[in-house]
């Protein structure tokens, strides 16, 4: 297909699935359609929070990150289900198969959203008609609703897809920014988090339009280079390409978990560190990677959070090594107060074949004692595939995931 695009400008789609996890469950069990449904982890424990909910539940005051008891207080008839990771990944893969049949220029950015560049797609249909056809196909074949933003760049397409849900299709043109984008509160701008929004509001920047017209120098004083970048986005300037290979880029791999109760019990803490180390090892293996820095996150009962990291002289990927380094960081920086949450992240991550290429003879000899890395070096003849969409057919589903949004890329990256 080649799109009917007489103006020769870029045409970018942002596809955003509506209430994805809840929608997948309703597609799997039609009896759930039209009902207040929430997906939450470990409802029996304090850490059981709402990950997502149906629009019917949202209408009754159910919100993401709300605890289960709060959600049920607002919506007594709420149906709460544990997440089904395999089901969501299968639906995601089916979605991206459909997108890739329209154009190879597809960039997944999470399990339930992605960008498409249809500028060079051949078709008698207009971009709006292509979007309408795509939306109907996803609904017909997968029984899943999605919203689509259409714009000349990724930022505006992302903003457009949020403007009408569910099953919305929104076109956002640069010439329409003053009337459609600029009146929105600054906190609704993609890329502006809560802390950034607070800083901007303190400067009198209350809307996206205020940001678009603010002095660049003063913005950089407040937000650094990100201030200029955000101003450009507010003015509709975003030259980033839709990059299918971006799915292979990762520099850190981690896992975090809330304890069932705040504790100073070192056996409980060590048990959780072991679980997290194993989770990180599993994700590293899927990517055939290793990391050279380790970071530990500790959240205390008062929600104060600290992160401490350490640069290693070697690359590591195994749970025992990860556990050793994490424990050392913990005992060095723990203030003896009750711990609420722990997280372990390997940073400076590289695919093993790239690590081996960088090793000189001295480093090779020093690292040869590490059996796992040695085996990786010996196995360099194995190819690391990069075609994300061809890989969709060959994925093995044999390990549970521990993070909804971080782990979805594993299926596309796996060798």
C-alpha positions as CSV (number, residue, x, y, z in Angstrom):
1,X,0.0,0.0,0.0
2,X,1.2,3.6,-0.7
3,X,-0.9,6.3,1.1
4,X,-2.8,9.0,-0.8
5,X,-0.5,11.8,0.5
6,X,-0.5,14.7,-2.0
7,X,1.4,17.0,0.3
8,X,4.4,14.7,0.5
9,X,4.8,15.3,4.3
10,X,5.3,12.6,6.9
11,X,2.2,10.8,8.1
12,X,2.6,9.1,11.5
13,X,0.1,7.0,13.3
14,X,0.1,6.4,17.0
15,X,-2.0,3.3,18.0
16,X,-3.1,3.2,21.6
17,X,-5.1,0.2,22.8
18,X,-8.0,1.2,25.1
19,X,-8.0,-0.4,28.6
20,X,-5.8,-3.1,27.1
21,X,-5.6,-5.7,29.9
22,X,-9.3,-5.3,30.7
23,X,-10.2,-5.4,27.0
24,X,-8.2,-8.6,26.4
25,X,-10.0,-10.3,29.3
26,X,-13.4,-9.2,28.0
27,X,-12.4,-10.4,24.5
28,X,-11.5,-13.8,26.0
29,X,-14.7,-13.9,28.2
30,X,-17.6,-12.0,26.6
31,X,-19.5,-12.2,29.9
32,X,-17.2,-9.5,31.2
33,X,-18.2,-7.0,28.5
34,X,-20.0,-3.9,29.8
35,X,-19.1,-4.7,33.4
36,X,-16.8,-2.9,35.9
37,X,-13.6,-4.9,35.7
38,X,-10.2,-4.2,37.2
39,X,-6.9,-6.0,36.7
40,X,-4.7,-6.1,39.8
41,X,-1.8,-8.0,41.2
42,X,-2.1,-9.9,44.5
43,X,-5.5,-8.6,45.6
44,X,-5.0,-10.3,49.0
45,X,-2.0,-8.2,49.9
46,X,-1.4,-4.5,50.5
47,X,0.6,-4.3,47.2
48,X,-2.5,-5.3,45.3
49,X,-3.2,-2.2,43.2
50,X,-5.3,-1.5,40.1
51,X,-3.1,-1.8,37.0
52,X,-6.0,-0.9,34.6
53,X,-9.7,-1.0,34.6
54,X,-12.6,-1.0,32.1
55,X,-14.4,2.3,31.3
56,X,-17.4,1.1,33.3
57,X,-15.2,0.8,36.3
58,X,-13.6,4.2,35.7
59,X,-17.0,5.8,35.5
60,X,-17.5,4.6,39.1
61,X,-14.3,6.2,40.3
62,X,-11.8,3.3,39.9
63,X,-8.4,4.6,39.0
64,X,-5.0,3.1,38.1
65,X,-2.7,2.7,41.1
66,X,-5.7,2.7,43.5
67,X,-5.6,0.0,46.1
68,X,-8.2,-2.8,45.7
69,X,-10.1,-1.9,48.9
70,X,-10.3,1.8,47.7
71,X,-11.5,0.7,44.3
72,X,-14.2,-1.6,45.8
73,X,-15.3,1.2,48.1
74,X,-16.0,3.3,45.1
75,X,-17.4,0.4,43.0
76,X,-18.8,-2.4,45.2
77,X,-19.7,-4.5,42.1
78,X,-16.1,-4.3,40.8
79,X,-14.8,-7.6,39.3
80,X,-11.1,-8.0,40.2
81,X,-8.9,-10.3,38.1
82,X,-5.3,-11.2,38.4
83,X,-3.2,-10.4,35.3
84,X,-2.7,-13.1,32.7
85,X,0.7,-12.2,31.2
86,X,0.6,-14.8,28.5
87,X,-2.8,-13.7,27.3
88,X,-1.7,-10.0,27.0
89,X,1.5,-10.8,25.2
90,X,-0.3,-13.0,22.7
91,X,-2.8,-10.2,22.0
92,X,0.1,-7.7,21.7
93,X,1.9,-9.9,19.2
94,X,-1.3,-10.3,17.1
95,X,-1.7,-6.5,17.1
96,X,1.8,-5.8,15.8
97,X,1.4,-8.5,13.2
98,X,-1.5,-6.6,11.8
99,X,0.4,-3.3,11.9
100,X,3.4,-4.8,10.1
101,X,1.2,-6.0,7.3
102,X,0.5,-2.3,6.4
103,X,4.1,-1.1,6.7
104,X,7.4,-2.3,7.9
105,X,7.9,1.0,9.6
106,X,6.4,0.1,12.9
107,X,7.9,0.9,16.3
108,X,6.5,-0.8,19.4
109,X,6.9,1.4,22.5
110,X,5.0,-0.7,25.0
111,X,2.8,-3.8,25.1
112,X,-0.3,-1.8,24.0
113,X,1.0,1.1,21.9
114,X,3.2,1.8,18.9
115,X,4.0,4.2,16.1
116,X,3.6,3.6,12.3
117,X,5.0,5.7,9.5
118,X,2.6,5.3,6.5
119,X,4.2,8.1,4.5
120,X,5.3,5.7,1.7
121,X,2.5,3.2,1.9
122,X,0.7,2.6,-1.4
123,X,-3.0,2.8,-1.4
124,X,-6.0,4.6,-3.0
125,X,-7.1,5.3,0.6
126,X,-6.4,8.5,2.4
127,X,-4.5,8.3,5.8
128,X,-7.8,8.8,7.6
129,X,-9.4,5.9,5.7
130,X,-6.4,3.7,6.4
131,X,-6.7,4.5,10.1
132,X,-10.4,3.7,10.0
133,X,-9.8,0.4,8.2
134,X,-7.1,-0.5,10.7
135,X,-9.2,0.3,13.7
136,X,-12.0,-1.8,12.4
137,X,-9.7,-4.7,11.6
138,X,-8.3,-4.8,15.1
139,X,-11.8,-4.7,16.5
140,X,-13.1,-7.4,14.2
141,X,-10.1,-9.8,14.4
142,X,-9.0,-9.3,18.0
143,X,-12.2,-7.9,19.5
144,X,-10.0,-5.1,20.9
145,X,-10.7,-1.4,20.8
146,X,-8.0,1.1,20.0
147,X,-7.6,4.9,19.4
148,X,-5.4,6.2,16.6
149,X,-3.7,9.6,16.4
150,X,-2.7,10.9,13.0
151,X,-0.1,13.7,12.7
152,X,3.1,14.8,10.9
153,X,5.3,13.6,13.8
154,X,5.4,11.2,16.7
155,X,4.7,13.7,19.5
156,X,1.6,15.1,17.8
157,X,0.4,11.6,16.9
158,X,0.8,10.6,20.5
159,X,-1.1,13.6,21.7
160,X,-3.8,13.0,19.1
161,X,-4.5,9.4,20.1
162,X,-5.3,10.6,23.7
163,X,-7.9,13.1,22.6
164,X,-10.7,10.7,21.8
165,X,-11.2,7.4,23.6
166,X,-12.4,4.7,23.2
167,X,-12.3,3.9,19.5
168,X,-11.2,7.4,18.5
169,X,-9.4,8.6,15.4
170,X,-8.0,12.1,15.7
171,X,-6.0,14.1,13.2
172,X,-3.7,16.8,14.6
173,X,-2.2,19.2,12.1
174,X,0.4,21.9,12.9
175,X,-1.8,24.6,11.7
176,X,-4.4,23.6,14.3
177,X,-2.1,23.7,17.3
178,X,-3.3,27.0,18.6
179,X,-6.9,25.8,18.8
180,X,-6.5,22.1,19.7
181,X,-3.2,21.6,21.6
182,X,-2.3,24.9,23.2
183,X,-5.3,25.3,25.4
184,X,-4.6,22.0,27.2
185,X,-3.2,22.1,30.7
186,X,0.6,21.7,30.8
187,X,0.2,18.5,32.9
188,X,-1.5,16.8,30.0
189,X,1.4,17.2,27.7
190,X,3.2,14.0,26.8
191,X,6.7,14.2,28.3
192,X,5.8,16.5,31.2
193,X,5.7,14.6,34.5
194,X,4.3,15.8,37.8
195,X,7.6,17.3,39.0
196,X,8.2,19.1,35.7
197,X,4.6,20.4,35.6
198,X,5.1,21.8,39.1
199,X,8.2,23.7,38.0
200,X,6.6,25.0,34.9
201,X,3.4,26.2,36.7
202,X,5.7,28.0,39.3
203,X,7.0,29.9,36.3
204,X,3.5,30.8,35.2
205,X,3.4,28.2,32.4
206,X,-0.1,26.7,32.9
207,X,-1.0,25.6,29.4
208,X,0.9,24.0,26.5
209,X,0.4,27.3,24.7
210,X,2.2,29.1,27.5
211,X,5.1,26.7,27.0
212,X,5.2,27.1,23.2
213,X,5.6,30.9,23.6
214,X,7.9,31.0,26.6
215,X,11.5,32.3,26.5
216,X,13.8,29.5,25.5
217,X,16.7,30.7,27.6
218,X,14.6,30.9,30.8
219,X,13.2,27.4,30.1
220,X,16.7,26.0,29.8
221,X,17.6,27.6,33.2
222,X,14.7,25.6,34.8
223,X,14.8,22.3,32.9
224,X,18.1,22.3,31.1
225,X,18.2,21.0,27.5
226,X,14.8,19.3,28.1
227,X,13.2,22.7,28.4
228,X,14.1,23.6,24.8
229,X,13.0,20.1,23.7
230,X,9.6,20.5,25.3
231,X,9.1,23.9,23.8
232,X,9.9,22.5,20.4
233,X,7.3,19.7,20.9
234,X,4.7,22.3,22.1
235,X,5.3,24.0,18.7
236,X,4.8,20.8,16.8
237,X,8.5,20.2,16.1
238,X,9.6,16.6,16.4
239,X,12.0,15.1,13.8
240,X,12.4,11.7,15.5
241,X,11.9,8.8,13.0
242,X,9.7,5.8,13.5
243,X,12.5,3.3,14.1
244,X,11.6,-0.4,14.1
245,X,15.1,-1.2,15.4
246,X,14.6,0.9,18.6
247,X,13.0,-2.2,20.1
248,X,16.5,-3.6,20.4
249,X,17.9,-0.7,22.5
250,X,18.2,-1.3,26.2
251,X,20.8,-0.1,28.7
252,X,19.3,-1.3,31.9
253,X,17.3,-4.3,33.1
254,X,15.7,-4.5,36.5
255,X,13.1,-5.9,38.8
256,X,11.4,-4.4,41.9
257,X,8.8,-5.7,44.4
258,X,6.9,-4.5,47.4
259,X,7.2,-6.6,50.5
260,X,3.9,-7.9,52.0
261,X,4.6,-5.8,55.1
262,X,7.3,-3.3,56.2
263,X,10.1,-5.3,57.7
264,X,13.6,-5.1,59.3
265,X,13.8,-8.9,59.2
266,X,17.1,-9.6,57.3
267,X,16.0,-13.1,56.3
268,X,12.9,-11.7,54.6
269,X,15.0,-9.0,52.9
270,X,17.5,-11.5,51.7
271,X,14.8,-13.7,50.4
272,X,13.4,-10.8,48.3
273,X,16.8,-9.9,47.1
274,X,17.2,-13.5,45.9
275,X,13.9,-13.4,44.0
276,X,14.8,-10.1,42.4
277,X,18.2,-11.3,41.4
278,X,16.7,-14.4,39.8
279,X,14.2,-12.2,37.9
280,X,17.0,-10.0,36.5
281,X,19.0,-13.1,35.5
282,X,16.0,-14.4,33.6
283,X,15.5,-11.2,31.7
284,X,19.3,-11.0,31.0
285,X,19.2,-14.5,29.5
286,X,16.3,-13.6,27.2
287,X,18.4,-10.8,25.8
288,X,21.7,-12.7,25.9
289,X,23.2,-9.7,27.7
290,X,25.3,-8.7,30.7
291,X,25.7,-5.5,32.7
292,X,28.7,-3.7,34.2
293,X,26.9,-1.6,36.9
294,X,24.4,-2.5,39.5
295,X,21.8,-0.3,41.2
296,X,19.8,-1.0,44.4
297,X,16.6,0.8,45.2
298,X,15.3,0.9,48.8
299,X,11.9,2.4,49.7
300,X,11.2,2.8,53.4
301,X,7.9,2.7,55.3
302,X,7.6,6.5,55.0
303,X,8.0,6.1,51.2
304,X,11.4,7.8,51.2
305,X,13.3,6.2,48.4
306,X,17.1,6.0,47.9
307,X,19.1,4.5,45.0
308,X,22.7,3.5,45.2
309,X,24.8,2.1,42.4
310,X,28.2,0.5,41.9
311,X,30.4,0.3,38.8
312,X,31.9,-3.2,38.4
313,X,35.2,-4.2,36.9
314,X,33.5,-7.0,35.0
315,X,30.2,-7.8,33.2
316,X,27.8,-9.9,35.2
317,X,24.5,-11.7,34.3
318,X,24.0,-14.5,36.9
319,X,21.7,-14.4,39.9
320,X,24.5,-15.3,42.3
321,X,26.7,-12.4,41.2
322,X,23.8,-10.1,41.1
323,X,22.7,-11.2,44.6
324,X,26.3,-10.7,46.0
325,X,26.6,-7.2,44.7
326,X,23.0,-6.2,45.7
327,X,23.5,-7.5,49.2
328,X,26.8,-5.6,49.6
329,X,25.0,-2.3,48.5
330,X,22.1,-3.0,50.8
331,X,24.2,-3.6,54.0
332,X,26.3,-0.5,53.2
333,X,23.4,1.8,52.7
334,X,20.5,0.5,54.8
335,X,19.6,2.8,57.7
336,X,18.0,0.0,59.7
337,X,14.5,1.4,59.2
338,X,11.6,-0.9,58.0
339,X,11.8,-1.6,54.3
340,X,8.7,-1.4,52.1
341,X,10.1,-2.1,48.6
342,X,13.4,-3.2,47.0
343,X,14.6,-3.0,43.4
344,X,17.7,-4.3,41.6
345,X,18.8,-3.0,38.2
346,X,21.7,-4.0,36.1
347,X,22.9,-1.0,34.1
348,X,25.4,-0.4,31.3
349,X,23.9,-3.5,29.6
350,X,25.3,-4.9,26.4
351,X,24.5,-7.8,24.2
352,X,27.2,-10.5,24.9
353,X,28.4,-10.6,21.4
354,X,29.1,-6.9,21.5
355,X,30.9,-7.3,24.8
356,X,33.2,-10.0,23.3
357,X,34.0,-7.8,20.4
358,X,35.2,-5.1,22.8
359,X,37.4,-7.4,24.9
360,X,41.2,-7.2,24.4
361,X,43.4,-10.2,25.2
362,X,44.0,-9.1,28.8
363,X,40.3,-8.6,29.4
364,X,39.5,-11.9,27.7
365,X,41.8,-13.9,29.9
366,X,40.5,-12.2,33.0
367,X,36.9,-12.8,32.1
368,X,37.5,-16.4,31.0
369,X,37.1,-17.5,34.5
370,X,33.5,-16.5,34.3
371,X,31.9,-19.6,32.7
372,X,28.8,-17.9,31.4
373,X,30.6,-15.1,29.7
374,X,33.2,-17.6,28.4
375,X,30.4,-19.7,26.9
376,X,29.0,-16.5,25.3
377,X,32.4,-15.7,23.7
378,X,32.7,-19.2,22.4
379,X,29.3,-19.0,20.9
380,X,29.8,-15.8,18.9
381,X,29.1,-17.7,15.7
382,X,25.4,-17.7,16.6
383,X,23.5,-14.9,14.9
384,X,21.5,-12.4,16.8
385,X,18.4,-11.7,14.7
386,X,17.0,-8.2,14.5
387,X,13.8,-8.5,12.4
388,X,11.2,-7.8,15.0
389,X,8.2,-8.9,13.0
390,X,9.7,-12.1,11.7
391,X,10.6,-13.0,15.2
392,X,6.9,-12.9,16.3
393,X,6.3,-16.4,15.0
394,X,9.2,-18.0,16.7
395,X,8.8,-16.8,20.3
396,X,8.8,-19.4,23.1
397,X,6.4,-18.7,26.0
398,X,8.0,-20.6,28.8
399,X,8.8,-18.0,31.5
400,X,6.5,-15.8,33.7
401,X,7.2,-12.1,33.3
402,X,7.4,-9.8,36.3
403,X,6.7,-6.4,34.7
404,X,3.8,-5.5,32.4
405,X,5.5,-2.7,30.5
406,X,9.1,-3.6,30.6
407,X,9.0,-7.2,29.6
408,X,6.8,-7.0,26.5
409,X,9.8,-6.3,24.4
410,X,11.4,-9.6,25.3
411,X,9.4,-11.4,22.7
412,X,10.7,-9.1,20.0
413,X,14.3,-9.2,21.0
414,X,14.7,-12.8,21.8
415,X,17.3,-14.6,19.7
